[in-house]
Amino acid sequence: MRQYSVLGDKMIQEICIKASVIILSVLQSQTKIKNGVVCNPTKYFDTIYRLQSRVLQISAKHQFDSEFSFNKNITTQTSEEKKALEDFEIWFEAQNMGSINLSYLYELMLLLEFPVRDGKITSDGENLNSIGSFYTPTELADKIVNLTLDNYIHINAGIKGFSASSKTEDQVLLVTELLLNSTFADYSCGTGSFLMAILRYCKSFLRISANDLKLIALNFNTIEADSLSLEIAKLQVLEAIDDFSLYSKLSKKFVHGNPLIAPSNEYPNYDFCHEFYYHNSLAMESNQIPKCDVVVGNPPWGTVGFDLQHYFLLLCPNLNAIANASDLEIAIEKLSKTHPNLYKWLLLHDGAIDLACEEIYNDERFEHSTMGGLHTNVLFTELCNEMCTERGTVGLILKGSTLSDSINKRLVNYLASQKRIQARFNFLNTNNIFNIEQKEEFSILILGPNGSEEFSSQTRLTHLGQLDPNR
């Protein structure tokens, strides 16, 4: 697998800065602002999405010498956007850059915001030092995949600690055959960190041919609500197996959707909005989510909700400054006359979230994970457990409170009573395993058929090297 240098990271930051400049220039050119408030948020978000898509496509084309569908949701492109992107492409080609880590580039781009300030669109890159907070670091993804696959192999081949132990030729052949006939899933795959870790595991520990590696990749079943992340995941997998001719075949297993919500006729109809994930076009029927033998992932750490304060900050900062609830309600209602498109946009999206919450509360798939609010970490944990085959194993990274908060005891007790918990490892982020606050905690949870309510457990770990699956 390709390793990226510090110099490469600096070059990617330059790409992000250049992308920020062109997005800002286009937004300032074609976003209508009245009284310090964005008039048409749909156009605002569509502009950002189209430009991000094309920046990624230009970068990918340079790297892979092929055209791919970063722009699946793009229907139009303005003359201002075309001109800005032409300038970006000329600049990009002049840099003569080598291979680019698209995941790193996109994560940087997600940290960029373009809020209204003093009556005009501005660029905010203050959060760029949070890089690493969205996606899973390679070392951590490898550790979880090793634990998960080792557990799966122990259950199905009787070999304990396969990745860390000495192996006979017969054992390697047995495990190779097992994994070639297994299915793999990540139901919130991001840019594919865990998929890449599975491929690394297979290349490191199995007797596997190039064709076998392709068969493993074709047994991936992935879901992601962010279409750009999903496309990056596909490209990274195709690069790892060195066969871009499988793009169409692989795409059938890489689904743009949200497995937490089922289709409903009650959802309002509205245009695609990048980074809003609770609407009918992303809803999935239960039979669209395949059960798999190995389920891994880093589910979102947030809640199911519509962050009004965030959108106020971007689109109408004067509302963000109103602390009194009654005054805020009056101010929002005034938007129906002064900024009808914004008012409708807020109403539709808030309504969609309300419906999604109601549907999830009534969904029997989440019987044990809806206590104390709808936390996506908790919901995905129950979903992944249910979508794992009888012989399978689940390996997840979870926010620390997912397993320790009293409101989640119902799910933890259920998993324990079903003898599903294989191991639980709790970490303090003191040494910045994640680039999040050092006081944050997170857990690695391994699920599978245990036969006992007892399981391996370690707490207050600060380094991955301290983890001992045998304790």
Stockholm file with secondary structure:
# STOCKHOLM 1.0

chainA/1-471         MRQYSVLGDKMIQEICIKASVIILSVLQSQTKIKNGVVCNPTKYFDTIYRLQSRVLQISAKHQFDSEFSFNKNITTQTSEEKKALEDFEIWFEAQNMGSINLSYLYELMLLLEFPVRDGKITSDGENLNSIGSFYTPTELADKIVNLTLDNYIHINAGIKGFSASSKTEDQVLLVTELLLNSTFADYSCGTGSFLMAILRYCKSFLRISANDLKLIALNFNTIEADSLSLEIAKLQVLEAIDDFSLYSKLSKKFVHGNPLIAPSNEYPNYDFCHEFYYHNSLAMESNQIPKCDVVVGNPPWGTVGFDLQHYFLLLCPNLNAIANASDLEIAIEKLSKTHPNLYKWLLLHDGAIDLACEEIYNDERFEHSTMGGLHTNVLFTELCNEMCTERGTVGLILKGSTLSDSINKRLVNYLASQKRIQARFNFLNTNNIFNIEQKEEFSILILGPNGSEEFSSQTRLTHLGQLDPNR
#=GR chainA/1-471 SS CCCCCHHHHHHHHHHHHHHHHHHHHHHHHHCCEETTEESCHHHHHHHHHHHHHHHHHHHHHHHHSSCCCTTTTCCCCCHHHHHHHHHHHHHHHHHTCCCCCHHHHHHHHHTCBCCEETTEECCBCGGGGGTTSSSCCHHHHHHHHHHHHHHHHHHHHCCTTGGGSCCCHHHHHHHHHHHHTCCEEETTCTTTHHHHHHHHHHHHHSCCCHHHHHHHHHTEEEEESCHHHHHHHHHHHHHHHTCGGGHHHHHTTEEESBTTCCCCTTSCCCCCCTTCCCSGGGBCCGGGSCCEEEEEECCCCSBSSCCHHHHHHHHCHHHHTCCCHHHHHHHHHHHHHHCHHHHHHHHHHHHHHHHHHHHHHTCGGGTTSCTTSCBHHHHHHHHHHHTEEEEEEEEEEEEHHHHHSGGGHHHHHHHHHTTCEEEEEEEECTTCSSSSCTTCEEEEEEESCCSSSCCEEEEEECSGGGCCTTC
#=GC SS_cons         CCCCCHHHHHHHHHHHHHHHHHHHHHHHHHCCEETTEESCHHHHHHHHHHHHHHHHHHHHHHHHSSCCCTTTTCCCCCHHHHHHHHHHHHHHHHHTCCCCCHHHHHHHHHTCBCCEETTEECCBCGGGGGTTSSSCCHHHHHHHHHHHHHHHHHHHHCCTTGGGSCCCHHHHHHHHHHHHTCCEEETTCTTTHHHHHHHHHHHHHSCCCHHHHHHHHHTEEEEESCHHHHHHHHHHHHHHHTCGGGHHHHHTTEEESBTTCCCCTTSCCCCCCTTCCCSGGGBCCGGGSCCEEEEEECCCCSBSSCCHHHHHHHHCHHHHTCCCHHHHHHHHHHHHHHCHHHHHHHHHHHHHHHHHHHHHHTCGGGTTSCTTSCBHHHHHHHHHHHTEEEEEEEEEEEEHHHHHSGGGHHHHHHHHHTTCEEEEEEEECTTCSSSSCTTCEEEEEEESCCSSSCCEEEEEECSGGGCCTTC
//
